[in-house]
Amino acid sequence: MTEERRLREIKDDLNRLGVAVTEIFHTRKHLKIYLQFKNCERMFVRSLTPSDGRANLNFLGDVKRWMRGV
């Protein structure tokens, strides 16, 4: 899967949850994703090329837990 496709999938999944993606920064091996929900902003770090097939589901679970606490 290409990097562009991976980013598009991440953004689509987050938009479905109602979370705004404010910025995405690339490092060599990670993505720093800044999200905004109900006037609260947080940064999440995610692997650029996850080796685990459940990495996207785990990331979305982290975002949902954060959303419940806001």
C-alpha positions as a Markdown table, in Angstrom:
| # | Residue | x | y | z |
|---|---|---|---|---|
| 1 | Met | 0.0 | 0.0 | 0.0 |
| 2 | Thr | 1.4 | 3.4 | -0.9 |
| 3 | Glu | 1.9 | 6.2 | 1.6 |
| 4 | Glu | -0.7 | 8.4 | -0.1 |
| 5 | Arg | -3.3 | 5.7 | 0.1 |
| 6 | Arg | -2.5 | 5.0 | 3.7 |
| 7 | Leu | -2.9 | 8.7 | 4.6 |
| 8 | Arg | -6.2 | 8.9 | 2.7 |
| 9 | Glu | -7.6 | 5.9 | 4.6 |
| 10 | Ile | -6.5 | 7.4 | 8.0 |
| 11 | Lys | -8.2 | 10.8 | 7.1 |
| 12 | Asp | -11.4 | 9.1 | 5.9 |
| 13 | Asp | -11.6 | 7.0 | 9.0 |
| 14 | Leu | -11.1 | 10.0 | 11.3 |
| 15 | Asn | -13.7 | 12.1 | 9.3 |
| 16 | Arg | -16.2 | 9.3 | 9.8 |
| 17 | Leu | -15.6 | 9.6 | 13.6 |
| 18 | Gly | -16.2 | 13.4 | 13.4 |
| 19 | Val | -12.6 | 14.3 | 14.2 |
| 20 | Ala | -10.8 | 17.1 | 12.3 |
| 21 | Val | -7.2 | 16.4 | 11.2 |
| 22 | Thr | -5.4 | 19.8 | 11.6 |
| 23 | Glu | -1.9 | 18.7 | 10.6 |
| 24 | Ile | 0.2 | 15.7 | 9.7 |
| 25 | Phe | 4.0 | 15.7 | 9.9 |
| 26 | His | 6.3 | 13.0 | 8.5 |
| 27 | Thr | 9.4 | 11.9 | 10.3 |
| 28 | Arg | 11.6 | 9.2 | 8.9 |
| 29 | Lys | 9.5 | 6.3 | 10.3 |
| 30 | His | 6.5 | 7.9 | 11.9 |
| 31 | Leu | 3.5 | 10.2 | 11.4 |
| 32 | Lys | 2.6 | 12.9 | 13.8 |
| 33 | Ile | -1.1 | 13.5 | 13.5 |
| 34 | Tyr | -2.7 | 16.5 | 15.1 |
| 35 | Leu | -6.5 | 16.0 | 15.8 |
| 36 | Gln | -9.2 | 18.4 | 17.0 |
| 37 | Phe | -12.4 | 17.4 | 18.6 |
| 38 | Lys | -14.8 | 19.7 | 20.6 |
| 39 | Asn | -12.2 | 22.5 | 20.8 |
| 40 | Cys | -9.6 | 20.1 | 22.2 |
| 41 | Glu | -6.5 | 19.3 | 20.2 |
| 42 | Arg | -4.1 | 16.3 | 20.7 |
| 43 | Met | -1.2 | 14.8 | 18.8 |
| 44 | Phe | -1.0 | 11.1 | 18.0 |
| 45 | Val | 2.1 | 9.3 | 16.8 |
| 46 | Arg | 1.7 | 6.4 | 14.4 |
| 47 | Ser | 4.1 | 4.2 | 12.5 |
| 48 | Leu | 4.5 | 5.2 | 8.8 |
| 49 | Thr | 4.7 | 1.5 | 7.7 |
| 50 | Pro | 3.0 | -0.6 | 10.4 |
| 51 | Ser | 4.0 | -4.2 | 10.4 |
| 52 | Asp | 0.8 | -5.2 | 12.4 |
| 53 | Gly | -2.3 | -5.7 | 10.3 |
| 54 | Arg | -4.4 | -4.3 | 13.2 |
| 55 | Ala | -2.4 | -1.1 | 13.5 |
| 56 | Asn | -5.1 | 1.1 | 12.0 |
| 57 | Leu | -7.8 | -0.4 | 14.2 |
| 58 | Asn | -5.6 | 0.1 | 17.3 |
| 59 | Phe | -5.0 | 3.7 | 16.3 |
| 60 | Leu | -8.7 | 4.3 | 15.9 |
| 61 | Gly | -9.3 | 2.7 | 19.3 |
| 62 | Asp | -6.9 | 5.2 | 20.8 |
| 63 | Val | -8.7 | 8.1 | 19.2 |
| 64 | Lys | -12.1 | 6.8 | 20.4 |
| 65 | Arg | -10.8 | 6.5 | 24.0 |
| 66 | Trp | -9.5 | 10.1 | 23.8 |
| 67 | Met | -12.9 | 11.3 | 22.4 |
| 68 | Arg | -14.8 | 9.7 | 25.3 |
| 69 | Gly | -12.6 | 11.6 | 27.7 |
| 70 | Val | -13.1 | 15.0 | 26.1 |
